[in-house]
Structure formats: C-alpha cells, structure tokens
C-alpha cells in the first residue's frame, strides 16, 4: 500500500484509462515560465544562474527595463549588478526611442510608473522641456504635476505642447468626474433647500408618505369590498420652487507645495465643474507662503493649473485668513482645505481661524490629499488638532469627493473613507 502512495500523488487516469504523470507534464512548462520571469526580474546578470536566455520581444522588454533599472547603486533590488550605469543617459534621441519601446511592450499603467521612475531616478525632467519628448510620453496626472513644476523654466517653444498634454489629461478627468459630481451635488442642493410648507406642486410625496406612515388610518370596506386605508399627512415635505439663485458658497483652498501636485490637478478640475453650476458660487485659492485667488480663471482648469507654482513654503494661516475675509454667508458656506498641514505660519492662529469659521456656521472640510494615492506624509499633530475642532483630516480619492461635498452641503457627517487611518 505504501508503495502506491507517491504514485497516487503524481499520476491520474486519462479518459482512455491510461496512467498519466500529471505532475511531470505540468511542472516542465511551469518551471520554464518561472525561470523566464525570474530572469526578467533579476536582469541580465542573472542569465547564467537562471539558465534562461531571452529572445524576441522578451529580450526587447528586458532591454527597456535594463535601461532604466540597470544602473549600479540606483537600481531597485533585483535588477542587474556591478558598476554598469543606466542606459538612457541624457540623450534626447535615446530617451525618445525608449519611450516608444515601453509604450509598445507594456500597458499604459506600467508605462506611467516607468516614466515617473525615469524622471525621479535619472533626472530626466529637463528633457521634458523639449517638445518631441512631450509628444512621446504617456500623459497622466503625475506628468502634469511635473510639467507644472517646470513651468517657469519652460521655453516658449515647449509651452504650447505642454498645454496640449495638460489639456488632454484635464479633458479626460472632466469626462470621468463631471457627470457624477453634478448629479450628486444637484441632489444635495435640492435636499438642502427642502421646505416644510411646500406648495401642492412642490410636495415630495414619497418622503411625505414615509414620514407620515404612523398616521395611517384603516377604512373598512363597504358591502363586502376589501378594506382600504389612508395616510393623514400631518407634515408635508417638499422642495422649494426651482431657482437659479446661488444656494451655497464653496471655497477651495489648495496647498501648492510640491508634494500636493496631484491634488492641485484634481482640485482644479473639480473647481471648474463646481463653478459651472449656477446654484454654487465657487472660489479657488492656491497658496504657499503667498496667496493667489484663481477664481477668475475657473472657466478653464488648464489656465488654473498654469497659474499655480508648485513648490516653496507653506502658510496655511495666511491662506485661511484670506478665505475667511471672503465669507459673507457663513451658514451657507463650505470651505475645503486641501493640504498636508505642514504649517510654516502661525499654528495657533490657524487653529483659531478654523474654530471661528466653524462657530459661525461654516462647514469646514480638511483633506490631506485629493488623489488616488492616499494620504502623503502630513503633520499628525495639526491633523489631530483639527479633528478635535470637528474638522477631521483625511485623504480623499477623486471618486469620493462628490460624496464628501454633498455631505458638507447637507450638513451631514462626512463619509470618512477609512476611520482607522484618521489621525
């Protein structure tokens, strides 16, 4: 019996009744694929140890990876070795060819990661100032952030191409975010305008009936008819008549320090969407140690983005002082501060301003980031202090932002995405 145990673990019967060694037949191609993948991960110096030689497209993919990750000392663990340097150098033609290669061999999401790594690891930012480079890259939010940081150094011959790249990303974001944002906030604005003594045409019958179910009165049927009933509406619920007047004021106050680049891009797009809604009065303010009001440019988020200046210090208190001076209807105002909270100004004054705004009726929202990457490094002490004031600080994805704004407009508790991650 014991002699058959190993055989049972490695053999099966096929449909003809013959015994087939399934472990052997499956292991061989799996081992070869495994070695191929290890060879791709470890780099050219691993060819002998893995016993695997790459050919065709695999060899081309490995060359593209080696050009970026094959430099001694700078490569991530696992790629290459020795003192060989990366293969891109500072040559614009070689970079252009490499950009074309990675777009051929890898999906868009991987291409974007490799582009960011090339800029960070190999110092290729300067090459983005050349129009032919911009035409070759895969545009995404992070590339826009890099371009904005280079804006002041960008020659005139490149600016038009750069704006086209930024325009493409912004247009894609607007298509993705606009319809849901408008629908979510329009509903929130309507609900915030609900009145308790509506005209007959403005009664919300669904909510009125549900609110008055406790007043249900049964009515016996006559002459054998089935019993019925009625709801006595003690309280009517409805909406005010449609109005194009401004119902809420929104102030987006955005930290434009370098770490907030993606947040600046998304906030600018959302600012343009909010500004297009007639029932909202939207103001967009960006700041470092200075404060710039870009509200007049909100009709075009690309103009907003090129009006920012990523990098520099941070003075949140000064920015909030400016925002506070623009509030005329506190009970109908939502202030959204988007910042990592590293304050270079007066901390106590900043907290006092937030407390004063909340006491006056302002809905105050603190976002550590408005991006898909989650919370960056941030000042935990300041975040905890704001939380104690009733303004919890948390990171927010672009898809969640409309829900955050809807809750603030309706003065509901904010749908914090991950309470365990709160400071």
C-alpha positions as CSV (number, residue, x, y, z in Angstrom):
1,X,0.0,0.0,0.0
2,X,2.7,2.4,0.9
3,X,4.5,1.9,-2.4
4,X,1.5,3.4,-4.3
5,X,1.1,6.5,-2.2
6,X,3.7,8.6,-4.1
7,X,2.2,7.3,-7.4
8,X,-1.3,8.5,-6.4
9,X,0.1,11.9,-5.7
10,X,1.7,12.2,-9.2
11,X,-0.5,10.2,-11.5
12,X,-4.1,10.4,-12.8
13,X,-6.0,8.3,-15.2
14,X,-6.9,9.9,-18.5
15,X,-10.2,9.3,-20.4
16,X,-8.7,6.1,-22.0
17,X,-7.8,4.6,-18.7
18,X,-4.1,5.0,-19.1
19,X,-2.0,6.4,-16.3
20,X,-0.6,9.9,-16.9
21,X,2.2,11.6,-14.9
22,X,0.4,14.9,-14.4
23,X,3.0,16.4,-12.0
24,X,5.8,15.9,-14.5
25,X,3.8,17.1,-17.5
26,X,2.7,20.3,-15.7
27,X,5.9,21.1,-13.9
28,X,8.1,21.4,-17.0
29,X,6.4,24.4,-18.7
30,X,5.7,25.9,-15.3
31,X,9.4,25.7,-14.4
32,X,10.4,27.2,-17.7
33,X,7.9,30.1,-17.3
34,X,9.1,30.6,-13.7
35,X,12.7,30.8,-14.8
36,X,11.8,33.3,-17.6
37,X,10.1,35.5,-15.1
38,X,12.9,35.4,-12.6
39,X,15.3,36.2,-15.5
40,X,13.2,39.3,-16.3
41,X,13.1,40.4,-12.7
42,X,16.8,39.8,-11.9
43,X,18.2,41.3,-15.0
44,X,20.9,40.4,-17.5
45,X,23.5,39.5,-14.8
46,X,21.2,36.6,-13.8
47,X,21.3,34.9,-17.2
48,X,23.8,32.3,-16.2
49,X,22.3,31.5,-12.8
50,X,18.8,31.0,-14.2
51,X,19.9,29.2,-17.3
52,X,17.4,31.2,-19.3
53,X,18.2,33.2,-22.4
54,X,15.7,35.8,-23.6
55,X,14.8,36.2,-27.2
56,X,12.5,38.3,-29.4
57,X,10.1,40.5,-27.5
58,X,11.3,39.3,-24.1
59,X,14.8,40.5,-25.0
60,X,13.4,43.9,-26.1
61,X,11.4,44.2,-22.9
62,X,14.4,43.3,-20.8
63,X,16.5,45.9,-22.6
64,X,13.9,48.6,-21.9
65,X,13.8,47.6,-18.2
66,X,17.6,47.5,-18.0
67,X,18.0,51.0,-19.5
68,X,16.0,52.3,-16.5
69,X,16.7,49.9,-13.7
70,X,20.2,48.6,-14.6
71,X,22.3,51.3,-13.1
72,X,24.7,50.3,-10.3
73,X,23.6,51.7,-6.9
74,X,20.3,53.2,-8.2
75,X,18.5,50.1,-9.3
76,X,15.7,48.6,-7.3
77,X,16.6,45.3,-5.6
78,X,16.9,42.5,-8.1
79,X,17.8,44.3,-11.4
80,X,21.4,44.0,-12.6
81,X,24.5,44.5,-10.6
82,X,28.1,45.7,-10.8
83,X,29.0,49.2,-11.8
84,X,27.1,49.4,-15.0
85,X,25.2,52.6,-15.4
86,X,21.7,53.0,-16.7
87,X,21.3,53.2,-20.5
88,X,19.3,56.3,-21.0
89,X,21.8,59.0,-20.0
90,X,20.8,62.5,-21.0
91,X,20.4,61.8,-24.7
92,X,17.1,63.0,-26.1
93,X,17.0,60.6,-29.1
94,X,17.7,57.6,-26.9
95,X,15.0,58.7,-24.4
96,X,12.5,59.1,-27.3
97,X,13.3,55.6,-28.6
98,X,12.9,54.2,-25.0
99,X,9.6,55.9,-24.5
100,X,8.4,54.4,-27.7
101,X,9.6,51.0,-26.7
102,X,7.9,50.9,-23.3
103,X,4.6,52.0,-24.8
104,X,4.9,49.1,-27.2
105,X,5.8,46.4,-24.7
106,X,3.9,47.5,-21.5
107,X,0.3,48.5,-20.6
108,X,-0.5,52.2,-20.0
109,X,-0.5,51.9,-16.2
110,X,3.0,50.3,-16.2
111,X,4.3,52.9,-18.7
112,X,3.2,55.7,-16.4
113,X,5.1,54.1,-13.5
114,X,8.2,53.7,-15.6
115,X,8.1,57.3,-16.8
116,X,7.8,58.6,-13.2
117,X,10.8,56.3,-12.2
118,X,12.8,57.7,-15.1
119,X,12.2,61.2,-14.1
120,X,12.9,60.6,-10.4
121,X,15.9,58.2,-10.8
122,X,17.7,59.5,-13.9
123,X,16.9,63.2,-13.7
124,X,15.1,63.4,-17.0
125,X,12.9,66.4,-16.0
126,X,15.0,68.7,-18.2
127,X,14.2,66.6,-21.3
128,X,10.5,67.2,-20.8
129,X,11.3,70.8,-21.8
130,X,11.8,69.5,-25.4
131,X,8.6,69.3,-27.5
132,X,9.5,66.0,-29.0
133,X,9.8,64.4,-25.6
134,X,6.3,65.6,-24.6
135,X,4.8,64.2,-27.7
136,X,6.2,60.8,-26.8
137,X,5.2,60.5,-23.2
138,X,2.1,58.8,-21.8
139,X,0.2,61.7,-20.2
140,X,-1.2,61.3,-16.7
141,X,-1.8,63.3,-13.5
142,X,1.7,62.9,-12.2
143,X,3.2,64.0,-15.5
144,X,1.0,67.1,-15.3
145,X,2.4,67.8,-11.9
146,X,6.0,67.5,-13.2
147,X,5.2,69.9,-16.1
148,X,3.7,72.4,-13.7
149,X,6.8,72.3,-11.5
150,X,8.9,73.1,-14.7
151,X,6.5,75.8,-15.9
152,X,8.8,78.7,-15.1
153,X,11.8,77.1,-16.8
154,X,9.8,76.1,-19.8
155,X,10.9,77.7,-23.1
156,X,8.2,79.3,-25.3
157,X,8.7,76.6,-27.9
158,X,7.6,74.0,-25.5
159,X,4.8,75.7,-23.7
160,X,2.2,75.1,-26.4
161,X,3.0,71.3,-26.4
162,X,2.9,71.2,-22.6
163,X,-0.5,72.9,-22.6
164,X,-1.7,70.3,-25.1
165,X,-0.5,67.5,-22.8
166,X,-2.2,69.1,-19.8
167,X,-5.3,69.7,-21.8
168,X,-5.6,66.0,-22.7
169,X,-5.3,64.9,-19.1
170,X,-7.8,67.6,-17.9
171,X,-10.3,66.7,-20.5
172,X,-10.1,63.0,-19.6
173,X,-10.6,63.8,-15.9
174,X,-13.6,66.1,-16.7
175,X,-15.3,63.3,-18.7
176,X,-14.7,60.9,-15.8
177,X,-15.7,63.1,-13.0
178,X,-18.2,65.8,-14.2
179,X,-21.5,63.9,-14.6
180,X,-21.4,62.2,-11.2
181,X,-20.3,65.4,-9.5
182,X,-23.1,67.4,-10.9
183,X,-25.7,64.8,-10.2
184,X,-24.6,64.2,-6.6
185,X,-24.3,67.9,-5.8
186,X,-27.5,68.9,-7.5
187,X,-29.4,66.3,-5.4
188,X,-27.7,67.6,-2.2
189,X,-28.5,71.2,-3.1
190,X,-32.2,70.3,-3.7
191,X,-32.4,68.4,-0.4
192,X,-30.7,71.3,1.5
193,X,-33.5,73.6,0.1
194,X,-36.3,71.3,1.3
195,X,-39.2,73.2,3.0
196,X,-41.9,72.0,5.4
197,X,-44.8,74.0,3.9
198,X,-44.5,73.4,0.2
199,X,-47.0,74.3,-2.5
200,X,-49.0,71.4,-3.8
201,X,-46.9,71.2,-7.0
202,X,-43.7,71.0,-4.9
203,X,-44.7,68.3,-2.5
204,X,-42.3,65.3,-2.3
205,X,-45.0,62.7,-2.0
206,X,-42.6,59.8,-1.5
207,X,-40.9,61.3,1.5
208,X,-44.1,62.8,2.8
209,X,-45.9,59.4,2.9
210,X,-42.9,57.7,4.5
211,X,-42.7,60.5,7.2
212,X,-46.4,60.1,8.0
213,X,-46.9,56.3,8.0
214,X,-47.5,56.4,11.7
215,X,-50.7,58.3,10.9
216,X,-52.1,55.5,8.7
217,X,-55.9,55.1,9.2
218,X,-57.6,51.9,8.0
219,X,-61.0,52.3,6.3
220,X,-63.4,49.3,6.4
221,X,-64.7,48.1,3.1
222,X,-68.5,48.5,2.4
223,X,-70.7,45.7,1.1
224,X,-68.0,43.1,1.1
225,X,-65.4,45.3,-0.5
226,X,-61.8,45.0,0.6
227,X,-60.7,47.3,3.4
228,X,-58.5,50.2,2.4
229,X,-56.7,52.9,4.3
230,X,-55.3,56.3,4.1
231,X,-52.3,58.3,5.4
232,X,-53.1,61.6,7.2
233,X,-50.1,63.9,6.3
234,X,-49.6,66.0,9.4
235,X,-46.3,67.2,8.0
236,X,-45.7,67.9,4.3
237,X,-42.2,67.6,2.8
238,X,-41.2,69.2,-0.4
239,X,-38.8,71.3,-2.3
240,X,-38.7,75.0,-2.9
241,X,-39.5,76.0,-6.4
242,X,-36.6,75.7,-8.8
243,X,-34.4,78.6,-8.6
244,X,-31.2,79.7,-10.3
245,X,-30.1,81.8,-7.3
246,X,-27.0,80.8,-5.5
247,X,-27.7,78.4,-2.7
248,X,-24.2,77.6,-1.4
249,X,-20.8,79.2,-1.4
250,X,-17.8,76.9,-1.8
251,X,-14.2,77.9,-1.2
252,X,-11.4,75.5,-2.3
253,X,-8.2,76.4,-0.5
254,X,-5.3,74.4,-2.0
255,X,-1.8,74.0,-0.8
256,X,0.5,74.1,-3.8
257,X,3.7,72.7,-2.2
258,X,5.4,70.1,-4.3
259,X,4.0,67.1,-2.6
260,X,0.5,68.2,-3.4
261,X,0.8,68.2,-7.2
262,X,-1.8,65.5,-7.9
263,X,-4.2,67.2,-5.5
264,X,-3.8,70.5,-7.3
265,X,-4.6,68.9,-10.6
266,X,-7.8,67.2,-9.3
267,X,-8.9,70.2,-7.3
268,X,-8.6,72.4,-10.3
269,X,-10.8,70.1,-12.4
270,X,-13.4,69.9,-9.6
271,X,-13.3,73.7,-9.2
272,X,-14.1,74.2,-12.8
273,X,-17.0,71.7,-12.5
274,X,-18.4,73.4,-9.4
275,X,-18.0,76.8,-11.0
276,X,-20.2,75.7,-13.9
277,X,-23.1,75.0,-11.5
278,X,-25.3,78.2,-11.2
279,X,-26.5,77.3,-7.7
280,X,-23.0,77.3,-6.4
281,X,-20.6,80.3,-6.0
282,X,-17.2,78.7,-6.2
283,X,-13.9,80.4,-5.3
284,X,-10.5,78.7,-5.8
285,X,-7.5,79.9,-3.8
286,X,-4.0,78.4,-4.0
287,X,-1.2,79.2,-1.6
288,X,2.4,78.6,-0.5
289,X,3.8,81.5,1.5
290,X,1.7,83.8,-0.7
291,X,-2.0,83.5,-1.6
292,X,-3.3,83.6,-5.1
293,X,-7.0,83.8,-6.0
294,X,-7.6,82.0,-9.3
295,X,-11.4,82.2,-9.3
296,X,-11.4,84.4,-12.5
297,X,-9.8,81.5,-14.4
298,X,-12.1,78.7,-13.2
299,X,-13.8,78.5,-16.6
300,X,-10.6,76.8,-17.9
301,X,-8.8,74.4,-15.4
302,X,-5.8,74.4,-17.7
303,X,-5.4,78.2,-17.1
304,X,-5.8,77.5,-13.4
305,X,-3.1,74.9,-13.4
306,X,-0.6,77.1,-15.3
307,X,-1.4,79.8,-12.7
308,X,-0.1,77.7,-9.9
309,X,3.5,77.5,-8.8
310,X,4.3,74.1,-7.3
311,X,6.9,74.1,-4.5
312,X,8.0,76.6,-1.9
313,X,6.9,77.1,1.7
314,X,3.5,76.9,3.3
315,X,1.5,79.5,5.2
316,X,-1.9,77.9,5.9
317,X,-2.9,80.6,8.4
318,X,-2.4,83.4,5.8
319,X,-4.5,81.4,3.3
320,X,-7.3,80.8,5.7
321,X,-7.3,84.5,6.7
322,X,-7.9,85.4,3.1
323,X,-10.7,82.8,2.7
324,X,-12.3,84.0,5.9
325,X,-12.4,87.5,4.6
326,X,-14.4,86.3,1.6
327,X,-17.1,84.6,3.6
328,X,-20.4,86.6,3.6
329,X,-22.9,83.8,4.4
330,X,-21.3,81.5,6.9
331,X,-24.3,79.2,7.3
332,X,-24.3,78.6,3.6
333,X,-20.5,78.3,3.1
334,X,-18.3,75.2,2.7
335,X,-14.6,75.7,3.0
336,X,-12.4,72.8,1.7
337,X,-8.7,73.0,2.8
338,X,-6.5,70.6,0.8
339,X,-3.1,70.4,2.5
340,X,-0.6,68.1,4.1
341,X,-0.8,70.6,7.1
342,X,2.9,71.3,7.4
343,X,2.4,74.9,8.6
344,X,5.1,77.5,8.2
345,X,2.9,80.2,9.5
346,X,1.4,80.7,13.0
347,X,-0.1,77.4,14.1
348,X,-2.3,78.7,16.9
349,X,-3.7,81.4,14.7
350,X,-4.5,78.8,12.0
351,X,-6.5,76.7,14.5
352,X,-8.3,79.8,15.9
353,X,-9.4,80.7,12.4
354,X,-10.8,77.2,11.8
355,X,-12.6,77.3,15.2
356,X,-14.1,80.7,14.4
357,X,-15.3,79.7,11.0
358,X,-17.0,76.6,12.4
359,X,-18.5,78.6,15.2
360,X,-20.1,81.0,12.7
361,X,-21.7,78.1,10.9
362,X,-19.2,77.3,8.1
363,X,-18.9,73.7,7.1
364,X,-15.1,73.1,7.2
365,X,-13.5,70.1,5.4
366,X,-9.9,69.2,5.7
367,X,-8.4,66.9,3.0
368,X,-4.8,65.7,3.4
369,X,-4.8,64.8,-0.3
370,X,-7.2,64.7,-3.2
371,X,-5.7,61.9,-5.3
372,X,-5.7,58.1,-5.9
373,X,-2.6,57.5,-3.9
374,X,-3.9,58.0,-0.4
375,X,-2.5,60.3,2.3
376,X,1.0,61.6,1.8
377,X,3.3,62.5,4.7
378,X,1.5,65.0,6.8
379,X,1.6,66.8,10.2
380,X,-0.1,64.5,12.6
381,X,-0.2,67.0,15.4
382,X,-2.1,69.6,13.3
383,X,-4.4,66.9,11.9
384,X,-5.3,65.8,15.4
385,X,-5.9,69.4,16.5
386,X,-8.3,70.0,13.6
387,X,-10.0,66.7,14.4
388,X,-10.6,68.0,17.9
389,X,-12.3,71.1,16.4
390,X,-14.7,68.9,14.5
391,X,-12.8,69.1,11.2
392,X,-11.3,65.6,10.8
393,X,-8.4,65.4,8.3
394,X,-8.3,62.5,5.9
395,X,-7.2,61.7,2.3
396,X,-9.9,61.6,-0.3
397,X,-10.0,59.9,-3.7
398,X,-11.4,61.8,-6.7
399,X,-14.3,59.4,-6.9
400,X,-15.3,60.1,-3.3
401,X,-15.0,63.8,-3.5
402,X,-18.6,64.4,-4.7
403,X,-20.0,62.5,-1.7
404,X,-17.8,64.5,0.7
405,X,-19.1,67.7,-0.8
406,X,-22.7,66.5,-0.8
407,X,-22.5,65.7,2.9
408,X,-20.9,69.1,3.7
409,X,-23.7,70.9,1.7
410,X,-26.4,69.0,3.6
411,X,-24.5,69.4,6.9
412,X,-24.4,65.7,7.4
413,X,-21.4,63.8,9.0
414,X,-18.7,63.4,6.4
415,X,-18.3,59.9,4.9
416,X,-14.7,59.5,6.0
417,X,-13.3,56.6,3.9
418,X,-11.2,54.9,6.5
419,X,-11.7,55.8,10.1
420,X,-8.8,53.7,11.2
421,X,-6.4,55.8,9.2
422,X,-7.6,59.1,10.8
423,X,-5.1,60.8,13.0
